[in-house]
Amino acid sequence: MFQVRDLEQQVAEQRGLVEELNYQIQILQQEQKERYVDLDQRLLNMQQQLDMQAVAPAEREVSSSLSESAVSDEDVLAEYNAARELIRNRDFPGAIAALSDFAQAHPNHELTPNAWYWLGEVHLVSREVTQAQAAFETVVDDFGSHSKVPDSLYKLGVIAQQQEQGPRATQLFNRVISDYPGSQSAKLSQARLESN
């Protein structure tokens, strides 16, 4: 009789563990899905921005850098689009090399913060967290007024959260919410804070 109760208790405990593990799997799957949806949305937004820039090339500012003046905006845009195509084709090592080359060759170009951001995304998808963090920090530190700053801060918060640096993640998410209210990154940050 006692043996049956003991077995029933063990079965109940095992069911509880299975349910807990299933829940954790669901959370991880949801986070992964959100990451890919977020990445796809950002790619779409970037394509729309680039399409608008291609329609009005005369409106773009001419770079003051001597090294960039020798290269036309069309060539730079083609180089950037080639790197993005590598991302779409999931050639992440190729994309990393192309984006790194782009950022080094065109340090003052208007697309350089985008290149650094996408470099961070590709490193993150490739599970190269240290390199991803460095790329996102470059956007925040070197291009403080660029539109990719809130996205980069959010990604830094996600990295901190994944590395179990709760206070750092909270600080970054709160910074996004306070400095960039109404942005998509602020909404995502708020959702991350509420899920903890």
Backbone torsions as a table, in degrees:
resi	resn	phi	psi	omega
1	MET	NA	-47.8	179.3
2	PHE	-65.3	-33.7	-179.7
3	GLN	-65.8	-38.6	178.6
4	VAL	-65.3	-45.1	178.9
5	ARG	-63.0	-40.4	178.9
6	ASP	-62.9	-42.4	177.8
7	LEU	-66.1	-40.1	178.3
8	GLU	-62.7	-41.0	178.7
9	GLN	-64.8	-41.8	178.8
10	GLN	-64.1	-40.3	178.0
11	VAL	-63.3	-43.2	179.3
12	ALA	-62.0	-42.1	178.3
13	GLU	-64.2	-41.2	179.2
14	GLN	-65.1	-39.3	176.7
15	ARG	-61.6	-42.1	178.3
16	GLY	-61.3	-42.5	177.8
17	LEU	-64.7	-41.1	178.8
18	VAL	-62.7	-44.2	178.8
19	GLU	-62.4	-41.8	179.0
20	GLU	-63.7	-43.7	178.7
21	LEU	-65.2	-39.8	176.3
22	ASN	-60.7	-41.6	178.4
23	TYR	-63.0	-44.9	179.0
24	GLN	-62.4	-38.9	177.2
25	ILE	-63.1	-42.8	178.6
26	GLN	-61.3	-41.8	178.9
27	ILE	-63.0	-46.0	179.3
28	LEU	-63.7	-40.8	178.1
29	GLN	-64.3	-40.1	179.1
30	GLN	-65.1	-43.1	178.4
31	GLU	-62.7	-41.7	179.0
32	GLN	-64.6	-42.3	178.5
33	LYS	-62.6	-43.8	178.7
34	GLU	-61.3	-39.1	179.9
35	ARG	-63.1	-45.0	-178.8
36	TYR	-70.9	-38.2	176.4
37	VAL	-63.4	-43.8	178.3
38	ASP	-60.9	-44.4	179.7
39	LEU	-63.6	-44.6	178.7
40	ASP	-62.7	-41.3	179.5
41	GLN	-64.7	-41.5	179.2
42	ARG	-66.0	-38.7	176.0
43	LEU	-62.4	-43.2	178.4
44	LEU	-62.4	-45.6	178.7
45	ASN	-61.1	-41.8	179.4
46	MET	-64.4	-41.1	179.1
47	GLN	-62.6	-40.7	178.3
48	GLN	-64.1	-41.2	177.7
49	GLN	-63.4	-43.4	-179.5
50	LEU	-67.6	-36.0	176.6
51	ASP	-62.5	-41.0	178.2
52	MET	-65.3	-39.3	179.0
53	GLN	-67.0	-36.0	-179.4
54	ALA	-69.0	-29.8	179.3
55	VAL	-70.7	-34.3	-176.4
56	ALA	-124.0	64.5	-177.3
57	PRO	-66.0	-25.5	-178.7
58	ALA	-69.4	-19.7	-178.2
59	GLU	-82.8	-14.5	-179.8
60	ARG	-72.9	145.9	178.0
61	GLU	-74.6	143.9	175.8
62	VAL	-83.1	130.1	-178.3
63	SER	-65.8	143.8	179.4
64	SER	-84.9	-9.8	-178.8
65	SER	-71.7	133.7	-179.7
66	LEU	-64.8	-38.1	-178.4
67	SER	-67.1	-30.8	-179.8
68	GLU	-84.5	-22.9	-177.5
69	SER	-68.0	-24.4	179.3
70	ALA	-75.8	-15.2	-178.9
71	VAL	-111.5	131.5	-179.0
72	SER	-73.2	157.4	177.6
73	ASP	-60.7	-34.2	179.0
74	GLU	-63.9	-39.2	178.1
75	ASP	-66.5	-42.3	179.5
76	VAL	-64.5	-43.5	179.0
77	LEU	-62.9	-40.7	177.9
78	ALA	-63.2	-39.9	178.6
79	GLU	-64.2	-43.7	179.6
80	TYR	-65.2	-45.0	180.0
81	ASN	-63.7	-34.3	177.3
82	ALA	-63.9	-40.0	177.3
83	ALA	-64.7	-41.6	179.1
84	ARG	-65.7	-35.2	178.2
85	GLU	-63.1	-36.7	176.7
86	LEU	-62.1	-36.9	176.8
87	ILE	-64.4	-47.5	-179.7
88	ARG	-59.0	-34.8	-180.0
89	ASN	-85.3	4.3	178.8
90	ARG	60.4	29.0	172.2
91	ASP	-90.7	75.4	-172.7
92	PHE	-66.2	-41.2	176.1
93	PRO	-60.9	-41.2	177.3
94	GLY	-65.1	-40.0	179.1
95	ALA	-65.0	-41.0	178.6
96	ILE	-60.5	-46.0	179.8
97	ALA	-63.5	-44.9	-177.6
98	ALA	-66.3	-42.8	180.0
99	LEU	-67.9	-39.4	176.9
100	SER	-62.6	-45.8	178.1
101	ASP	-60.6	-42.9	179.9
102	PHE	-60.6	-49.0	-177.5
103	ALA	-62.5	-36.6	179.5
104	GLN	-75.4	-37.1	-178.2
105	ALA	-75.3	-27.2	-175.1
106	HIS	-131.6	63.3	-173.3
107	PRO	-63.8	-22.1	-176.6
108	ASN	-112.3	9.7	-179.0
109	HIS	-75.7	152.8	-178.1
110	GLU	-64.9	-20.7	178.7
111	LEU	-90.5	-7.1	-176.6
112	THR	-60.5	-43.3	176.4
113	PRO	-59.9	-36.3	176.9
114	ASN	-64.1	-40.9	179.0
115	ALA	-61.9	-43.6	178.4
116	TRP	-63.2	-41.5	179.6
117	TYR	-61.6	-49.0	-178.4
118	TRP	-67.0	-31.1	174.3
119	LEU	-61.2	-42.7	176.4
120	GLY	-62.5	-43.4	179.3
121	GLU	-60.8	-45.7	-177.6
122	VAL	-66.4	-41.0	176.3
123	HIS	-61.6	-39.9	-178.9
124	LEU	-65.1	-44.7	178.0
125	VAL	-63.9	-31.8	179.2
126	SER	-83.3	3.6	179.9
127	ARG	63.5	31.1	174.8
128	GLU	-103.6	75.8	-168.2
129	VAL	-65.2	-41.0	-178.2
130	THR	-62.6	-43.8	179.0
131	GLN	-68.0	-37.6	177.8
132	ALA	-61.9	-46.5	180.0
133	GLN	-59.6	-44.0	-179.9
134	ALA	-62.4	-40.1	179.8
135	ALA	-66.4	-45.4	178.9
136	PHE	-64.1	-38.6	178.0
137	GLU	-65.3	-33.3	176.7
138	THR	-62.3	-42.1	178.1
139	VAL	-60.6	-48.3	-176.7
140	VAL	-65.7	-45.4	-174.0
141	ASP	-77.9	-38.3	-172.9
142	ASP	-99.6	-16.9	-176.8
143	PHE	-133.4	53.1	-170.3
144	GLY	-55.9	-23.5	-178.4
145	SER	-102.9	6.1	-177.2
146	HIS	-78.5	154.5	-177.7
147	SER	-68.7	-13.8	179.1
148	LYS	-86.5	-3.6	-179.6
149	VAL	-62.8	-48.5	-179.9
150	PRO	-61.9	-37.8	178.5
151	ASP	-64.3	-40.6	-179.5
152	SER	-68.0	-40.8	176.8
153	LEU	-61.8	-41.7	178.1
154	TYR	-60.3	-46.1	-179.3
155	LYS	-64.2	-36.7	175.5
156	LEU	-63.1	-37.0	175.9
157	GLY	-64.9	-41.1	178.1
158	VAL	-62.3	-44.0	178.8
159	ILE	-61.1	-45.9	179.5
160	ALA	-61.0	-40.1	179.4
161	GLN	-64.9	-42.1	179.9
162	GLN	-66.6	-28.8	178.9
163	GLN	-90.0	13.1	178.1
164	GLU	58.1	39.2	174.3
165	GLN	-105.7	68.2	-173.8
166	GLY	-52.6	-50.6	-178.8
167	PRO	-61.8	-39.2	178.3
168	ARG	-65.4	-43.6	178.9
169	ALA	-61.6	-45.5	179.0
170	THR	-60.2	-43.0	179.1
171	GLN	-60.2	-45.5	-179.0
172	LEU	-67.0	-44.4	179.1
173	PHE	-62.3	-42.5	178.5
174	ASN	-64.6	-35.3	177.3
175	ARG	-64.0	-42.1	177.7
176	VAL	-61.8	-46.0	-177.7
177	ILE	-63.0	-42.9	-176.4
178	SER	-78.6	-38.7	-176.4
179	ASP	-84.7	-24.5	-175.5
180	TYR	-134.1	56.5	-177.6
181	PRO	-63.5	144.2	178.6
182	GLY	85.3	-10.2	179.2
183	SER	-77.4	159.9	176.4
184	GLN	-60.9	-37.7	179.4
185	SER	-65.3	-34.5	177.1
186	ALA	-66.0	-40.3	178.6
187	LYS	-64.8	-43.3	178.8
188	LEU	-65.2	-38.5	178.2
189	SER	-63.4	-43.4	179.2
190	GLN	-61.8	-41.7	178.9
191	ALA	-63.4	-39.5	178.4
192	ARG	-64.6	-41.6	179.5
193	LEU	-65.4	-38.7	-178.2
194	GLU	-72.9	-24.5	-178.5
195	SER	-79.8	-10.7	179.7
196	ASN	-84.2	NA	NA
